[in-house]
Amino acid sequence: MNIPLRSVLLSLCSAATIAAAQQPALITDAGTGDVVTIKAKVDAVDLAKREVTLTGPLGRTVTMHVGDQVKNLAQVKAGDELVLKYAEALTVDLRKEGAPGREKTSTSTPVVTAAPGAMPGAAQARQVKITANVEKVDPKRQVVLLQGPSRYMEVKVKNPDVFKEIKVGDKVDLTYTEAVLLEVVSPSK
């Protein structure tokens, strides 16, 4: 997503994702999904500089500049809690018929922000649909090589029943969805 919320997520986590370039992606069945919730405590708010100091779940403190797109910053006070929910899901559909194709479409929702006078918040979602051709099937490793619109990708298919159905020349439709919800809430009593 092209909004600073993703940067907030990365700052709060303060952890790097390490992925080997040769490591195949994993498909357990026809789809998978996950929601991560991260909370940070607001330590200080400088309205004149539009800066918020936060302490994340790992105890790391960071001061972030808050852009003008964040409305109602004056509502945020020290002690409030910033809650970020990040969801992603992947669905897979195997097609046996149809013309070969490799295509990609991407759609995003506009950023939705909080109403005037409410605590600051924002949400956005993005969905990418890819059609890929099955180029190779490796039964030993239970891996398939997919040719998408812009690159090749190895995918490990964990479910043997699903893997048995995949043949060279098949088409695979993958739909990747991600959503971010960011809100500031008053501390729990």
C-alpha positions in Angstrom: 0.0 0.0 0.0 1.2 3.5 -0.7 0.2 4.9 2.7 2.4 5.5 5.7 0.5 3.0 7.8 2.7 0.2 6.5 5.7 2.1 7.8 4.0 2.4 11.1 3.6 -1.4 11.2 7.2 -1.9 10.4 8.4 0.6 13.0 6.2 -1.0 15.7 7.3 -4.5 15.0 11.0 -3.5 14.8 11.7 -6.9 13.2 12.9 -7.7 9.7 11.3 -10.4 7.6 14.0 -12.7 6.2 13.0 -14.7 3.2 15.3 -16.7 1.0 14.9 -15.9 -2.6 15.0 -19.5 -3.6 12.5 -20.6 -0.9 9.2 -21.7 -2.4 5.9 -20.1 -1.3 3.6 -22.4 0.6 0.0 -23.2 -0.2 -1.6 -25.4 2.5 -5.0 -25.9 0.7 -7.0 -23.6 -1.5 -6.2 -20.5 0.7 -4.8 -19.1 3.8 -5.2 -15.9 5.8 -3.9 -14.1 8.9 -4.6 -11.0 11.0 -1.9 -9.4 13.1 -2.8 -6.8 15.8 -0.2 -4.5 17.1 -0.7 -2.1 19.9 1.5 0.9 20.9 1.2 3.4 23.7 1.2 7.1 22.9 3.9 8.7 25.1 3.7 12.3 23.8 2.1 14.4 21.1 3.6 17.6 19.7 0.8 19.3 17.8 3.0 22.1 16.5 5.5 19.7 14.9 2.9 17.1 14.2 5.0 14.5 15.9 3.8 11.5 18.0 6.1 9.5 20.2 5.1 5.8 20.6 6.3 2.8 22.5 5.7 -0.4 20.6 5.0 -4.0 21.9 8.8 -4.8 22.0 9.5 -1.7 24.1 11.0 0.3 21.3 10.2 4.0 21.4 9.9 5.9 18.1 8.9 9.5 17.3 7.0 9.8 14.0 6.0 12.8 11.9 2.3 12.6 11.2 1.2 14.0 7.9 -1.7 16.4 7.2 -3.8 13.4 5.9 -4.2 12.4 9.6 -7.2 14.4 10.8 -8.1 15.1 14.4 -4.6 14.8 15.8 -5.5 17.2 18.6 -7.7 14.4 20.0 -4.7 12.2 20.7 -3.2 12.4 24.2 -0.4 10.7 26.1 -1.6 7.4 27.4 -3.9 6.6 24.4 -3.3 3.4 22.6 -2.6 3.1 18.9 -4.1 -0.1 17.5 -3.0 -1.4 14.1 -4.6 -4.4 12.5 -3.1 -5.9 9.4 -4.8 -8.7 7.5 -3.7 -10.6 4.5 -5.2 -13.6 2.7 -4.4 -15.8 -0.3 -6.8 -17.9 -2.2 -5.9 -20.2 -5.0 -8.1 -21.7 -7.7 -6.9 -24.3 -10.2 -8.4 -24.1 -13.7 -8.1 -27.1 -16.1 -9.9 -25.5 -19.0 -9.6 -22.2 -20.9 -7.0 -20.4 -23.0 -3.5 -20.1 -21.5 -3.0 -16.7 -19.9 -0.8 -14.7 -17.6 -2.4 -11.6 -16.3 -2.5 -9.3 -13.3 -5.0 -6.9 -12.0 -4.7 -4.8 -8.9 -7.4 -2.8 -7.1 -7.2 -0.6 -4.0 -9.8 1.2 -2.0 -9.2 4.8 -1.2 -7.9 5.6 2.3 -10.8 6.1 4.7 -10.2 8.4 7.6 -12.0 9.2 10.8 -15.0 11.6 11.0 -14.4 15.2 12.2 -14.1 15.3 16.0 -13.5 11.5 16.3 -10.2 9.9 17.4 -7.8 9.6 14.4 -8.1 6.4 12.3 -7.6 5.2 8.8 -8.2 2.1 6.7 -7.3 0.9 3.3 -7.5 -2.4 1.4 -5.8 -3.8 -1.7 -6.4 -6.9 -3.8 -4.2 -8.4 -6.5 -5.4 -11.1 -8.8 -2.9 -13.1 -10.8 -3.4 -15.8 -13.4 -0.3 -18.0 -13.8 0.6 -21.0 -16.0 1.9 -24.2 -14.4 5.2 -24.7 -16.2 6.7 -27.6 -14.2 5.6 -30.0 -11.5 8.2 -31.5 -9.2 6.6 -34.5 -7.4 9.8 -35.2 -5.4 9.7 -31.8 -3.7 5.9 -31.3 -4.1 6.6 -28.0 -5.8 5.1 -26.4 -8.9 6.8 -23.7 -11.1 4.3 -21.0 -12.0 4.9 -18.4 -14.8 3.0 -15.2 -13.9 2.7 -12.0 -15.8 6.1 -10.7 -14.7 8.1 -13.5 -13.2 8.4 -17.2 -12.3 7.6 -18.4 -8.9 8.0 -21.8 -7.1 5.1 -22.8 -4.9 5.2 -25.7 -2.5 1.8 -27.4 -2.3 1.4 -28.9 1.2 -1.8 -30.8 0.6 -1.1 -34.0 -1.4 -4.6 -34.2 -2.7 -4.4 -30.7 -4.2 -0.9 -31.4 -5.6 -2.1 -34.6 -7.4 -4.6 -32.5 -9.4 -2.0 -30.0 -10.8 -0.6 -30.7 -14.2 1.7 -28.8 -16.6 -0.4 -26.4 -18.7 -3.0 -25.8 -16.0 -3.9 -22.3 -15.0 -3.8 -21.1 -11.4 -5.8 -18.0 -10.2 -4.3 -16.4 -7.1 -6.0 -13.7 -5.2 -4.0 -11.8 -2.6 -5.8 -9.4 -0.3 -4.3 -7.1 2.3 -6.0 -4.6 4.6 -4.8 -2.1 7.2 -6.9 -0.6 9.9 -5.3 2.0 12.2 -7.1 3.6 15.1 -6.3 5.5 18.3 -8.3 4.5 21.4 -8.5 5.9 24.9 -6.8 3.8 27.5 -8.9 1.0 29.1 -10.1 1.8 32.5 
